[in-house]
């Protein structure tokens, strides 16, 4: 293939990839926080900890991801627990961020028999993770006043990139590789062959 044939393919491929990436959901910066709380009022001693992801910046946000990475074995959960999948009924999901710090939060998610809360109505509910299979929300780890609840910034994640946007770079890279190969072949053909003398 000649260079004049490959160059238009690279340009068209690049333009197509750019337009498809622009059409995809734009990448959004996110901020990730660790959370933890200890049992102060419930029947199961131990610490519940995990991570949550929020959009980047200051303001009041909804957690787009929330995972429990560690909890007492007596609660019966297989860890990690994807909270937003395991507890499909999310009643409240608000986290206020200022200067990279969570300054307030209210979160409650539950299913038919278990519940998880972060700082929900302190003094009445607080931070809770119930025991698997019990209908009683206060059957596991509970900090009724959320006095032990802490949030700390985790390792930053620069962008939430969609798989579709990443896959679009493969054809462009393949075209660039083919173009480089054709340039190498052209360079080999244009080198002068040494003169051969016959005696």
Secondary structure, 3 states (H helix, E strand, C coil): CCHHHHHHHHHHHHHHHHHHHHHCCCCEEEEEEEEEEECCCCCCCCEEEEEEEEECCCEEECCCEEEEEECCHHHCCCCCEEHHHHCCEEEEEEEEEECCEEEEEEEEEECCCCEEEEEECCCCCEEEECCCCCCCCCCCEEECCCCCCEEEECCCEEEECCHHHHHHHHHHHHHHHHHHHHHHHHHHHHCCCCCCCCC
